Structure formats: C-alpha cells, structure tokens
C-alpha cells in the first residue's frame, strides 16, 4: 500500500525545521571574518558550518539555504508531508537592533513567499529582533495578520540577555493577544556561560543548547512571566531541553528558595513551576527520536502536548520517521503526535 496521509490516517508534520536565507549566511561569514563579534559560541558553531570544508558542514550549508527543490525531495524521501520553517540560530539576534529589525522583515517576507508557492508543504514562524521589543511586537503582528505565519521564534538569549526582563513584555503581550505560540529555540551558550563548554566541543547540540535554553525557560518561569501572561503559549524542542525530567526537583528547590526568602530574584508564584511547564508549554521531539524519552514526556506532560519534529537539516535521518510510526500509541494518540497537536496549536 502506498504511504500517504490518506492511507496512514494522518499527515506527518515536522515542527522544528531550520532554514537560512543566503543574505543571513553571508552576514554570518562576514562577522566571522571581521572578528567584530564577541560571541565564542557563535564562532564555534558557524565557524564550523559556515567555513569548514568537511562534508557535513558543506551539506548542511547547502540544505539549509535550499527552500524548494532539495528540501522537498528530502521531505518526500523521509515521508514528511509538511515542515514548520524557522530561521536558524542565532537568527538575526547577532546584529544591532536596527539591522536585526530589517533582516527579520526580509526573512519573514521570504519565508511567506515560499509558503505561498507550497501551501500544503510549508508553514512558518516569524523572526523578530528581541532587542527592539516594541518593533518586535509590531513585526509579530504583521507576520501573523498579513503574512499568515503561525507564531514567533526566538533563538534564546540575545547577546547574553534573556527575556525575563520586563522590558521584553511587549513580545509576550503580542503573542498572547494574537493567540499564537512563541517557540524558544536554542542558541549557543552566551559569552558569560560558554567557556567551560568549548574545549570539549560541548557548546552546541550535544549539551550546551539544552543547558542554555533550559536556563532561559526557568528564568522566565521564576520571574513571573506566566503570571503576567497566563495565556502565553510556548514551544520547546528536544523534548523540553531536559526540563520535564527535573519537575520534582525544580518544584522542591523553588519552594525552598521562596520559603527562605533566599533571593530578591525569586518571589512567590501563583503556581508551581511544573504547573507552568504542563499548562503553558508544548514540546517537540526534534533531535530526540528515542521512544523511552518520548513516552516519558507524553505520560508526564500530556499526549496533547508532544509533537513530532525532525530538526532538519541538522539531523536529517529519514529512517527515524518509520521508527516514530512504530511508537506504541493508540491510533488517536499517533494522530495527535504527528498531526493533531501541531494542527491545533499552529492552526495548520
């Protein structure tokens, strides 16, 4: 029997799939060549993918910029019906605010045009410049209302700053008012965090990404962002950057810090940290095609909170799709996993 969405009963929607316009890649290369940045994590990540002659780096650089012919062929070969496109890390966040705003607008226009040409194969999230919060809110509104994009993407910290500072509240207010999700994708650890990772090349997806992004999310929760924006929807990749496995300890230690009045930066919240992680967050499997972990997150965060993702092109493994098809799930749960949750959350 031919493998189609009709025969299997669900579309396979991959919900964390990276892309990069040529202009962004060229700006990264110029930054690396000029040495005018102060971000060792960026230099290590894009120094490899942007400048290395290794087959992995060359292949990634080609795939991430090809928005149609090769990408669609790769999707067909893997059995992916639709990709949710997002601008690769660190996105526009490496640049000054004015430049980042302009680049975000350009990137969003470009991805919207690709989606217009292939509306059944692609959907997308908008980029924005967090370090210009009011302009970021306007760009999120434009991208959703005029371009038809399905939410917003931030590549975690912006030049060492996190979104728990209340000056960034316009970003959350825009997402909440539009009822669209904010996807918090990893970035390399910030300059003040990255040094112990570098000598063993632990700064990227092997560990640094999840350590940095998990830190960012806990900062948001502990700072009270979700008490100020109770309907805010956030998506995390890589099965939650490790946080679902730490729920008990996070709750226990947070309660102790609050009771002892240990820190000015930690005040009582309306709910336990684990409550926010269960009620305000959704999780994708990007890069984590491992049944024990997937089942753990489904069981502890909810089957309605977990969505399939591949992490293309960084982790293009076509055979994982068939392995995910074999997950021990009831038919309605498998539909949720591959299509239903993503279709509902992103309105696909």
Secondary structure as UniProt FT lines:
FT   HELIX           5..8
FT   STRAND          13..19
FT   HELIX           22..34
FT   HELIX           40..51
FT   HELIX           55..65
FT   HELIX           69..78
FT   STRAND          82..87
FT   TURN            89..94
FT   HELIX           97..117
FT   TURN            118..121
FT   STRAND          122..124
FT   TURN            130..131
FT   HELIX           133..145
FT   TURN            146..147
FT   STRAND          151..154
FT   TURN            159..160
FT   TURN            163..164
FT   HELIX           166..168
FT   HELIX           169..178
FT   STRAND          181..184
FT   TURN            191..193
FT   HELIX           195..198
FT   TURN            199..201
FT   TURN            205..207
FT   HELIX           208..223
FT   HELIX           225..228
FT   TURN            230..231
FT   STRAND          234..236
FT   HELIX           238..241
FT   HELIX           243..246
FT   HELIX           247..259
FT   TURN            260..261
FT   TURN            264..265
FT   HELIX           273..279
FT   STRAND          281..284
FT   TURN            286..287
FT   HELIX           291..301
FT   HELIX           303..305
FT   STRAND          306..307
FT   TURN            312..315
FT   HELIX           318..325
FT   HELIX           331..335
FT   HELIX           336..340
FT   HELIX           341..346
//
